[in-house]
Amino acid sequence: MIEHGLYKLMSTSEVQDASQIESLDFVLNLEVLNKCKHSCLGCFVNRKNSVDDVNLQTALELARDLDSKGYRFREVILSPTDIFSCDNALEILKDPAFQQLMRIHPKTRITTTAMFENLDTARFLEIFDVLDNPDYFKPDMILEFLVPMNVQKMLAGDVQYLEDHQRALTFLKNNTPKIVDWSFVVNVHHDQDFIDNFDELTRIAREDFDTIIEFLPSFFRTGKDHLIADHLETWKQFLSKAVTDDNYTEVMLTIADKYHNAQNTLVLNYRKNNLYISPFIYEQIVHSHPQLKVEEATADAAIKRFEDSQVEQYQYAADKTTECGSCQYLNTCVGRNVISFMEMNSLSNCIYPKDVLDRYDDASALSARVARCG
């Protein structure tokens, strides 16, 4: 089911200050989905992946270990492609180790990319037959779908495109016991149609679909420093122009929530049988830099790398940046390993549009992706 008032739920901060944070969370991103039938603008994911790229038994033991140390298992991310058009979703969902993974904590959710455009209905229903089998997964498990938006078709009011979405959403509202969160997503890239129609697209998402638009920085997957730098600067300038005093209360911007995925959240990327800390820059990013690598797939090694990174970031912020050391957002950026990314790339200047962040600092219009995990 999709709860009524999803836009409001996803646009209200879970906490108003750090004193309200009650748990240490961890999130596990499994890079396992293989192939994709779509070619979304701005997408740089590697479409060739395999369940053999991670050891699900190792993932299970890691999660159990972190749970035993008091970390709340908030989320499993199945990535990097569309769950409804990849060719191994059923293999993963039917794996006993994965099913056990989803039963460690009562609030653990599955988050994944889900394309509703040109949806294969038979495949969609086949996957939900597995997800809704109580022998496999909890009936009231939370699913979070990140739905790529086709900007041009949305603006044109393409009939087939809209019918595809309504068909999927009708099923999610009425035909599954799962609790479904979903949002549109747009890959961070230069799209003039999106830039020119930013307010209209956010209005459509809010008023016609009762949800938000989030931004996915897929460009980090290129591993090419100049492309990453160009995309970051382009997006920084765009947000500074697009998010204004007049519209910011109607634009959900995840990075503006100081407490979302900050120092209370350990996010780990498990890919190619290696484990990495995941920085949060507009969203969780995948990067295989040695500075982010966890030497062993164990709870102790992951916690140590995360804690060491916190110390390293405060030192870098104080010694090597132009303003981070005295910035009001320093603790947030350290918790999200943003300063680690800056150090990896020898950056000294802020990568964010701070003028935009300042508008949201009254916490009146912020993201709460984990509100139902409390």
KERO-459378 format. One record per residue (C-alpha): chain; x, z, y; residue number from 1. Coordinates in nm, 3 decimals, m for minus. Each point is the difference from the previous one (the first is absolute). Layout:
N
+------+---------+---------+---------+-----+
| unit |       x |       z |       y | pos |
+------+---------+---------+---------+-----+
|    A |       X |       Z |       Y | NUM |
...
+------+---------+---------+---------+-----+
END
This chain:
374
+------+---------+---------+---------+-----+
| unit |       x |       z |       y | pos |
+------+---------+---------+---------+-----+
|    A |   0.000 |   0.000 |   0.000 |   1 |
|    A |   0.103 |  m0.054 |   0.360 |   2 |
|    A |  m0.102 |   0.290 |   0.219 |   3 |
|    A |  m0.204 |  m0.061 |   0.311 |   4 |
|    A |   0.202 |   0.028 |   0.319 |   5 |
|    A |   0.330 |  m0.115 |  m0.149 |   6 |
|    A |   0.135 |  m0.119 |   0.335 |   7 |
|    A |  m0.043 |   0.346 |   0.152 |   8 |
|    A |   0.152 |   0.166 |  m0.306 |   9 |
|    A |   0.307 |  m0.223 |   0.015 |  10 |
|    A |   0.039 |   0.033 |   0.377 |  11 |
|    A |   0.003 |   0.380 |   0.025 |  12 |
|    A |   0.313 |   0.204 |  m0.053 |  13 |
|    A |   0.001 |   0.236 |  m0.296 |  14 |
|    A |   0.189 |   0.265 |   0.198 |  15 |
|    A |   0.042 |   0.071 |   0.369 |  16 |
|    A |   0.336 |   0.177 |  m0.019 |  17 |
|    A |   0.273 |   0.080 |  m0.252 |  18 |
|    A |  m0.140 |   0.348 |  m0.072 |  19 |
|    A |  m0.298 |  m0.159 |  m0.177 |  20 |
|    A |   0.215 |  m0.177 |  m0.260 |  21 |
|    A |  m0.060 |   0.187 |  m0.325 |  22 |
|    A |   0.195 |  m0.195 |  m0.261 |  23 |
|    A |   0.308 |  m0.204 |  m0.078 |  24 |
|    A |  m0.112 |  m0.338 |  m0.133 |  25 |
|    A |   0.171 |  m0.272 |  m0.196 |  26 |
|    A |  m0.088 |  m0.365 |  m0.042 |  27 |
|    A |   0.134 |  m0.231 |  m0.268 |  28 |
|    A |   0.016 |  m0.376 |   0.059 |  29 |
|    A |   0.030 |  m0.197 |  m0.323 |  30 |
|    A |   0.121 |  m0.359 |   0.051 |  31 |
|    A |  m0.159 |  m0.150 |  m0.310 |  32 |
|    A |  m0.274 |  m0.253 |   0.084 |  33 |
|    A |   0.102 |  m0.349 |  m0.104 |  34 |
|    A |  m0.100 |  m0.326 |   0.170 |  35 |
|    A |  m0.268 |  m0.068 |   0.261 |  36 |
|    A |  m0.238 |  m0.290 |   0.064 |  37 |
|    A |   0.012 |   0.038 |   0.378 |  38 |
|    A |   0.242 |  m0.092 |   0.278 |  39 |
|    A |  m0.071 |   0.238 |   0.287 |  40 |
|    A |   0.167 |  m0.066 |   0.334 |  41 |
|    A |   0.292 |   0.231 |   0.063 |  42 |
|    A |   0.034 |   0.107 |  m0.363 |  43 |
|    A |   0.352 |   0.027 |  m0.143 |  44 |
|    A |  m0.064 |   0.180 |  m0.329 |  45 |
|    A |   0.172 |  m0.099 |  m0.322 |  46 |
|    A |  m0.284 |  m0.126 |  m0.217 |  47 |
|    A |   0.195 |   0.023 |  m0.324 |  48 |
|    A |  m0.011 |   0.355 |  m0.128 |  49 |
|    A |  m0.058 |   0.169 |  m0.332 |  50 |
|    A |  m0.109 |   0.332 |  m0.142 |  51 |
|    A |   0.352 |   0.002 |  m0.148 |  52 |
|    A |   0.136 |   0.027 |   0.355 |  53 |
|    A |  m0.096 |   0.365 |  m0.016 |  54 |
|    A |  m0.018 |   0.244 |  m0.288 |  55 |
|    A |  m0.350 |   0.145 |   0.009 |  56 |
|    A |   0.105 |   0.290 |  m0.218 |  57 |
|    A |   0.279 |   0.081 |   0.246 |  58 |
|    A |  m0.250 |  m0.027 |   0.286 |  59 |
|    A |  m0.230 |   0.239 |  m0.184 |  60 |
|    A |   0.278 |   0.255 |  m0.059 |  61 |
|    A |   0.113 |  m0.026 |   0.364 |  62 |
|    A |  m0.354 |   0.060 |   0.125 |  63 |
|    A |  m0.053 |   0.294 |  m0.233 |  64 |
|    A |   0.330 |   0.150 |   0.114 |  65 |
|    A |  m0.087 |  m0.033 |   0.368 |  66 |
|    A |  m0.345 |   0.145 |  m0.069 |  67 |
|    A |   0.158 |   0.301 |  m0.172 |  68 |
|    A |   0.212 |   0.059 |   0.311 |  69 |
|    A |  m0.307 |   0.030 |   0.218 |  70 |
|    A |  m0.029 |  m0.355 |   0.135 |  71 |
|    A |  m0.355 |  m0.137 |   0.008 |  72 |
|    A |  m0.023 |  m0.342 |  m0.167 |  73 |
|    A |  m0.197 |  m0.188 |   0.264 |  74 |
|    A |   0.030 |  m0.364 |  m0.087 |  75 |
|    A |   0.122 |  m0.269 |  m0.238 |  76 |
|    A |   0.057 |  m0.335 |   0.167 |  77 |
|    A |  m0.025 |  m0.301 |  m0.230 |  78 |
|    A |   0.193 |  m0.279 |   0.168 |  79 |
|    A |   0.102 |  m0.248 |   0.125 |  80 |
|    A |  m0.266 |  m0.266 |  m0.066 |  81 |
|    A |  m0.380 |  m0.028 |  m0.024 |  82 |
|    A |  m0.140 |   0.209 |  m0.286 |  83 |
|    A |  m0.283 |  m0.248 |  m0.060 |  84 |
|    A |   0.216 |  m0.311 |  m0.038 |  85 |
|    A |   0.324 |   0.137 |  m0.149 |  86 |
|    A |   0.036 |  m0.061 |  m0.372 |  87 |
|    A |   0.089 |   0.349 |  m0.124 |  88 |
|    A |  m0.246 |   0.241 |   0.166 |  89 |
|    A |  m0.185 |   0.067 |  m0.326 |  90 |
|    A |   0.327 |   0.061 |  m0.185 |  91 |
|    A |   0.094 |   0.272 |   0.251 |  92 |
|    A |  m0.345 |   0.158 |   0.028 |  93 |
|    A |  m0.032 |   0.023 |  m0.379 |  94 |
|    A |   0.345 |   0.154 |  m0.046 |  95 |
|    A |  m0.039 |   0.361 |  m0.124 |  96 |
|    A |   0.293 |   0.119 |   0.213 |  97 |
|    A |  m0.163 |  m0.141 |   0.314 |  98 |
|    A |  m0.331 |   0.160 |  m0.089 |  99 |
|    A |   0.172 |   0.335 |  m0.049 | 100 |
|    A |   0.172 |  m0.049 |   0.336 | 101 |
|    A |  m0.340 |  m0.022 |   0.168 | 102 |
|    A |  m0.114 |   0.331 |  m0.153 | 103 |
|    A |   0.283 |   0.223 |   0.123 | 104 |
|    A |  m0.186 |   0.102 |   0.315 | 105 |
|    A |  m0.377 |  m0.020 |   0.058 | 106 |
|    A |   0.041 |  m0.175 |   0.338 | 107 |
|    A |   0.253 |  m0.270 |  m0.092 | 108 |
|    A |  m0.115 |  m0.342 |   0.114 | 109 |
|    A |   0.097 |  m0.358 |  m0.079 | 110 |
|    A |   0.087 |  m0.211 |   0.303 | 111 |
|    A |   0.047 |  m0.372 |  m0.039 | 112 |
|    A |  m0.038 |  m0.337 |   0.169 | 113 |
|    A |  m0.335 |  m0.158 |  m0.083 | 114 |
|    A |  m0.090 |  m0.350 |   0.112 | 115 |
|    A |  m0.374 |  m0.064 |   0.033 | 116 |
|    A |   0.039 |  m0.362 |   0.115 | 117 |
|    A |  m0.065 |  m0.254 |  m0.281 | 118 |
|    A |  m0.059 |   0.296 |  m0.230 | 119 |
|    A |  m0.005 |  m0.064 |  m0.375 | 120 |
|    A |  m0.313 |   0.202 |  m0.077 | 121 |
|    A |   0.057 |   0.009 |  m0.374 | 122 |
|    A |   0.350 |   0.137 |   0.048 | 123 |
|    A |  m0.124 |   0.249 |   0.261 | 124 |
|    A |  m0.262 |   0.135 |  m0.240 | 125 |
|    A |   0.248 |   0.008 |  m0.288 | 126 |
|    A |   0.234 |   0.222 |   0.200 | 127 |
|    A |  m0.281 |   0.231 |   0.103 | 128 |
|    A |  m0.112 |   0.029 |  m0.363 | 129 |
|    A |   0.335 |   0.166 |  m0.061 | 130 |
|    A |   0.010 |   0.203 |   0.321 | 131 |
|    A |  m0.352 |   0.132 |  m0.063 | 132 |
|    A |   0.063 |   0.090 |  m0.364 | 133 |
|    A |  m0.007 |   0.385 |   0.002 | 134 |
|    A |   0.232 |   0.006 |  m0.301 | 135 |
|    A |   0.266 |  m0.156 |   0.222 | 136 |
|    A |  m0.057 |   0.127 |   0.357 | 137 |
|    A |  m0.194 |   0.274 |   0.177 | 138 |
|    A |  m0.344 |  m0.128 |   0.109 | 139 |
|    A |   0.043 |   0.128 |   0.357 | 140 |
|    A |   0.359 |  m0.120 |   0.046 | 141 |
|    A |   0.075 |  m0.139 |   0.345 | 142 |
|    A |   0.094 |  m0.367 |   0.029 | 143 |
|    A |   0.151 |  m0.133 |   0.322 | 144 |
|    A |  m0.007 |  m0.376 |   0.044 | 145 |
|    A |   0.213 |  m0.177 |   0.261 | 146 |
|    A |  m0.185 |  m0.326 |   0.060 | 147 |
|    A |   0.195 |  m0.283 |   0.167 | 148 |
|    A |  m0.194 |  m0.154 |   0.286 | 149 |
|    A |  m0.012 |  m0.376 |   0.049 | 150 |
|    A |  m0.005 |   0.006 |   0.380 | 151 |
|    A |  m0.102 |  m0.362 |   0.048 | 152 |
|    A |  m0.291 |   0.016 |  m0.246 | 153 |
|    A |  m0.117 |   0.332 |   0.140 | 154 |
|    A |  m0.006 |  m0.136 |   0.355 | 155 |
|    A |  m0.178 |  m0.316 |  m0.113 | 156 |
|    A |  m0.266 |   0.198 |  m0.186 | 157 |
|    A |   0.078 |  m0.198 |  m0.316 | 158 |
|    A |  m0.312 |   0.040 |  m0.216 | 159 |
|    A |   0.172 |  m0.005 |  m0.340 | 160 |
|    A |   0.269 |   0.241 |   0.121 | 161 |
|    A |  m0.258 |   0.251 |   0.124 | 162 |
|    A |  m0.210 |  m0.036 |  m0.316 | 163 |
|    A |   0.306 |   0.072 |  m0.217 | 164 |
|    A |   0.056 |   0.326 |   0.188 | 165 |
|    A |  m0.365 |   0.104 |  m0.007 | 166 |
|    A |  m0.018 |  m0.063 |  m0.375 | 167 |
|    A |   0.303 |   0.221 |  m0.064 | 168 |
|    A |  m0.115 |   0.271 |   0.243 | 169 |
|    A |  m0.350 |   0.008 |  m0.147 | 170 |
|    A |   0.150 |   0.072 |  m0.340 | 171 |
|    A |   0.228 |   0.271 |   0.141 | 172 |
|    A |  m0.293 |   0.168 |   0.178 | 173 |
|    A |  m0.247 |  m0.011 |  m0.287 | 174 |
|    A |   0.160 |  m0.067 |  m0.337 | 175 |
|    A |   0.297 |   0.232 |  m0.046 | 176 |
|    A |   0.025 |   0.381 |  m0.002 | 177 |
|    A |   0.345 |  m0.026 |   0.154 | 178 |
|    A |   0.041 |   0.118 |   0.359 | 179 |
|    A |   0.124 |  m0.308 |   0.185 | 180 |
|    A |   0.197 |  m0.007 |   0.325 | 181 |
|    A |   0.082 |  m0.345 |   0.126 | 182 |
|    A |   0.147 |  m0.159 |   0.310 | 183 |
|    A |   0.093 |  m0.343 |   0.117 | 184 |
|    A |   0.374 |  m0.060 |   0.026 | 185 |
|    A |   0.200 |  m0.254 |   0.200 | 186 |
|    A |   0.364 |  m0.074 |  m0.068 | 187 |
|    A |   0.220 |   0.065 |   0.302 | 188 |
|    A |   0.098 |  m0.346 |   0.126 | 189 |
|    A |  m0.062 |  m0.225 |   0.297 | 190 |
|    A |  m0.355 |  m0.129 |  m0.034 | 191 |
|    A |  m0.132 |  m0.136 |   0.330 | 192 |
|    A |  m0.361 |   0.008 |  m0.120 | 193 |
|    A |   0.033 |   0.368 |  m0.083 | 194 |
|    A |   0.174 |   0.073 |   0.331 | 195 |
|    A |  m0.260 |  m0.187 |   0.206 | 196 |
|    A |  m0.295 |   0.158 |  m0.182 | 197 |
|    A |   0.130 |   0.349 |  m0.070 | 198 |
|    A |  m0.293 |   0.183 |   0.159 | 199 |
|    A |  m0.257 |  m0.222 |  m0.168 | 200 |
|    A |   0.155 |   0.039 |  m0.345 | 201 |
|    A |   0.016 |   0.378 |   0.029 | 202 |
|    A |  m0.366 |  m0.007 |   0.114 | 203 |
|    A |  m0.101 |  m0.210 |  m0.302 | 204 |
|    A |   0.178 |   0.237 |  m0.237 | 205 |
|    A |  m0.156 |   0.304 |   0.168 | 206 |
|    A |  m0.356 |  m0.120 |   0.061 | 207 |
|    A |  m0.061 |  m0.256 |  m0.275 | 208 |
|    A |   0.199 |   0.161 |  m0.283 | 209 |
|    A |   0.026 |   0.369 |   0.103 | 210 |
|    A |   0.374 |   0.005 |  m0.057 | 211 |
|    A |   0.337 |  m0.039 |   0.173 | 212 |
|    A |   0.288 |  m0.246 |   0.015 | 213 |
|    A |   0.340 |   0.122 |  m0.109 | 214 |
|    A |   0.333 |  m0.176 |   0.039 | 215 |
|    A |   0.235 |  m0.073 |  m0.290 | 216 |
|    A |   0.369 |  m0.058 |   0.084 | 217 |
|    A |   0.072 |  m0.230 |  m0.293 | 218 |
|    A |   0.296 |  m0.146 |   0.192 | 219 |
|    A |   0.219 |   0.294 |  m0.107 | 220 |
|    A |   0.004 |  m0.151 |  m0.348 | 221 |
|    A |   0.211 |  m0.291 |   0.123 | 222 |
|    A |   0.304 |   0.228 |   0.024 | 223 |
|    A |   0.118 |  m0.221 |   0.288 | 224 |
|    A |   0.099 |   0.215 |   0.297 | 225 |
|    A |  m0.062 |  m0.265 |   0.267 | 226 |
|    A |  m0.351 |  m0.077 |  m0.129 | 227 |
|    A |  m0.084 |   0.369 |  m0.019 | 228 |
|    A |   0.128 |   0.060 |   0.353 | 229 |
|    A |  m0.194 |  m0.300 |   0.136 | 230 |
|    A |  m0.326 |   0.107 |  m0.164 | 231 |
|    A |   0.037 |   0.359 |   0.122 | 232 |
|    A |   0.057 |  m0.109 |   0.358 | 233 |
|    A |  m0.284 |  m0.255 |  m0.011 | 234 |
|    A |  m0.243 |   0.260 |  m0.132 | 235 |
|    A |   0.116 |   0.265 |   0.248 | 236 |
|    A |  m0.066 |  m0.235 |   0.290 | 237 |
|    A |  m0.333 |  m0.111 |  m0.143 | 238 |
|    A |  m0.131 |   0.356 |  m0.042 | 239 |
|    A |   0.111 |   0.093 |   0.352 | 240 |
|    A |  m0.215 |  m0.284 |   0.135 | 241 |
|    A |  m0.290 |   0.022 |  m0.243 | 242 |
|    A |  m0.066 |   0.375 |  m0.011 | 243 |
|    A |  m0.112 |   0.111 |   0.345 | 244 |
|    A |  m0.164 |   0.295 |   0.172 | 245 |
|    A |  m0.329 |  m0.186 |  m0.031 | 246 |
|    A |   0.003 |  m0.071 |  m0.374 | 247 |
|    A |   0.234 |   0.246 |  m0.174 | 248 |
|    A |  m0.282 |   0.230 |  m0.114 | 249 |
|    A |  m0.143 |  m0.291 |  m0.198 | 250 |
|    A |   0.331 |  m0.107 |  m0.156 | 251 |
|    A |   0.119 |   0.198 |  m0.302 | 252 |
|    A |   0.380 |   0.021 |   0.007 | 253 |
|    A |   0.146 |   0.194 |  m0.290 | 254 |
|    A |   0.339 |   0.064 |   0.159 | 255 |
|    A |  m0.170 |   0.188 |   0.283 | 256 |
|    A |  m0.096 |   0.285 |  m0.233 | 257 |
|    A |   0.301 |   0.232 |   0.018 | 258 |
|    A |  m0.087 |   0.167 |  m0.330 | 259 |
|    A |  m0.077 |  m0.300 |  m0.220 | 260 |
|    A |   0.266 |  m0.044 |  m0.270 | 261 |
|    A |   0.248 |   0.206 |   0.199 | 262 |
|    A |   0.201 |   0.304 |  m0.110 | 263 |
|    A |  m0.261 |   0.116 |  m0.248 | 264 |
|    A |   0.007 |  m0.323 |  m0.204 | 265 |
|    A |   0.259 |  m0.135 |  m0.243 | 266 |
|    A |  m0.059 |  m0.370 |  m0.068 | 267 |
|    A |   0.200 |  m0.164 |  m0.277 | 268 |
|    A |   0.038 |  m0.368 |  m0.086 | 269 |
|    A |   0.060 |  m0.060 |  m0.371 | 270 |
|    A |   0.112 |  m0.359 |  m0.054 | 271 |
|    A |   0.241 |  m0.187 |  m0.227 | 272 |
|    A |   0.047 |   0.333 |  m0.179 | 273 |
|    A |   0.149 |   0.160 |   0.311 | 274 |
|    A |  m0.148 |   0.267 |   0.225 | 275 |
|    A |   0.015 |  m0.005 |   0.383 | 276 |
|    A |  m0.127 |   0.205 |   0.290 | 277 |
|    A |  m0.260 |  m0.204 |   0.189 | 278 |
|    A |   0.016 |   0.004 |   0.382 | 279 |
|    A |  m0.330 |  m0.023 |   0.187 | 280 |
|    A |   0.021 |  m0.262 |   0.278 | 281 |
|    A |  m0.356 |  m0.107 |   0.086 | 282 |
|    A |  m0.057 |   0.046 |  m0.374 | 283 |
|    A |   0.212 |   0.094 |  m0.299 | 284 |
|    A |   0.279 |  m0.254 |  m0.035 | 285 |
|    A |   0.199 |  m0.115 |  m0.301 | 286 |
|    A |   0.374 |  m0.005 |   0.058 | 287 |
|    A |   0.283 |   0.021 |  m0.254 | 288 |
|    A |   0.274 |   0.125 |   0.232 | 289 |
|    A |   0.248 |   0.236 |  m0.175 | 290 |
|    A |  m0.075 |   0.267 |   0.261 | 291 |
|    A |  m0.357 |   0.021 |  m0.133 | 292 |
|    A |   0.086 |   0.000 |  m0.369 | 293 |
|    A |  m0.076 |   0.301 |  m0.218 | 294 |
|    A |   0.277 |   0.025 |  m0.259 | 295 |
|    A |  m0.225 |   0.119 |  m0.283 | 296 |
|    A |  m0.373 |  m0.035 |  m0.059 | 297 |
|    A |  m0.050 |   0.376 |   0.004 | 298 |
|    A |  m0.184 |   0.237 |   0.229 | 299 |
|    A |   0.316 |   0.191 |   0.091 | 300 |
|    A |   0.188 |  m0.318 |   0.093 | 301 |
|    A |  m0.293 |  m0.136 |   0.205 | 302 |
|    A |  m0.051 |   0.326 |   0.190 | 303 |
|    A |   0.373 |   0.031 |   0.070 | 304 |
|    A |   0.026 |  m0.355 |   0.135 | 305 |
|    A |  m0.302 |   0.060 |   0.221 | 306 |
|    A |   0.129 |   0.332 |   0.131 | 307 |
|    A |   0.349 |  m0.140 |   0.058 | 308 |
|    A |  m0.149 |  m0.292 |   0.189 | 309 |
|    A |  m0.177 |   0.238 |   0.236 | 310 |
|    A |   0.329 |   0.165 |   0.098 | 311 |
|    A |   0.177 |  m0.335 |   0.033 | 312 |
|    A |  m0.273 |  m0.137 |   0.227 | 313 |
|    A |   0.005 |   0.292 |   0.244 | 314 |
|    A |   0.376 |  m0.043 |   0.027 | 315 |
|    A |  m0.026 |  m0.375 |   0.058 | 316 |
|    A |  m0.278 |   0.046 |   0.254 | 317 |
|    A |   0.210 |   0.247 |   0.198 | 318 |
|    A |   0.327 |  m0.195 |  m0.013 | 319 |
|    A |  m0.082 |  m0.370 |  m0.023 | 320 |
|    A |  m0.333 |  m0.072 |   0.170 | 321 |
|    A |  m0.095 |  m0.043 |   0.363 | 322 |
|    A |  m0.304 |   0.230 |   0.000 | 323 |
|    A |  m0.107 |   0.106 |  m0.350 | 324 |
|    A |   0.171 |   0.339 |   0.020 | 325 |
|    A |  m0.230 |   0.118 |   0.279 | 326 |
|    A |  m0.312 |  m0.200 |  m0.091 | 327 |
|    A |  m0.328 |   0.177 |  m0.070 | 328 |
|    A |  m0.047 |  m0.223 |  m0.306 | 329 |
|    A |   0.338 |   0.087 |  m0.156 | 330 |
|    A |  m0.139 |   0.224 |  m0.276 | 331 |
|    A |  m0.253 |  m0.266 |  m0.095 | 332 |
|    A |   0.262 |  m0.276 |  m0.017 | 333 |
|    A |   0.238 |   0.217 |  m0.200 | 334 |
|    A |  m0.277 |   0.091 |  m0.244 | 335 |
|    A |  m0.077 |  m0.369 |  m0.045 | 336 |
|    A |   0.368 |  m0.094 |  m0.037 | 337 |
|    A |  m0.019 |  m0.229 |   0.302 | 338 |
|    A |   0.335 |   0.130 |   0.125 | 339 |
|    A |   0.149 |  m0.079 |  m0.342 | 340 |
|    A |  m0.104 |  m0.360 |   0.053 | 341 |
|    A |   0.154 |   0.005 |   0.347 | 342 |
|    A |   0.327 |   0.134 |  m0.142 | 343 |
|    A |   0.000 |  m0.261 |  m0.278 | 344 |
|    A |  m0.013 |  m0.266 |   0.271 | 345 |
|    A |   0.214 |   0.176 |   0.264 | 346 |
|    A |  m0.293 |   0.008 |   0.242 | 347 |
|    A |   0.005 |   0.230 |   0.301 | 348 |
|    A |  m0.322 |  m0.091 |   0.184 | 349 |
|    A |  m0.356 |   0.093 |  m0.097 | 350 |
|    A |  m0.170 |  m0.260 |  m0.221 | 351 |
|    A |  m0.352 |   0.105 |   0.103 | 352 |
|    A |  m0.221 |  m0.068 |   0.305 | 353 |
|    A |   0.012 |   0.358 |   0.130 | 354 |
|    A |  m0.238 |  m0.080 |   0.283 | 355 |
|    A |  m0.262 |  m0.071 |  m0.266 | 356 |
|    A |   0.077 |   0.314 |  m0.199 | 357 |
|    A |  m0.037 |   0.211 |   0.313 | 358 |
|    A |  m0.358 |  m0.122 |   0.043 | 359 |
|    A |  m0.092 |   0.143 |  m0.337 | 360 |
|    A |   0.178 |   0.330 |   0.044 | 361 |
|    A |  m0.325 |   0.185 |   0.064 | 362 |
|    A |  m0.082 |  m0.062 |  m0.369 | 363 |
|    A |  m0.343 |  m0.139 |   0.087 | 364 |
|    A |   0.018 |  m0.323 |  m0.198 | 365 |
|    A |   0.237 |   0.025 |  m0.292 | 366 |
|    A |   0.029 |  m0.092 |  m0.366 | 367 |
|    A |  m0.099 |   0.224 |  m0.290 | 368 |
|    A |   0.071 |  m0.193 |  m0.318 | 369 |
|    A |   0.030 |   0.329 |  m0.193 | 370 |
|    A |  m0.305 |   0.178 |   0.144 | 371 |
|    A |  m0.173 |   0.016 |  m0.338 | 372 |
|    A |   0.311 |   0.134 |  m0.174 | 373 |
|    A |  m0.016 |   0.335 |   0.179 | 374 |
+------+---------+---------+---------+-----+
END
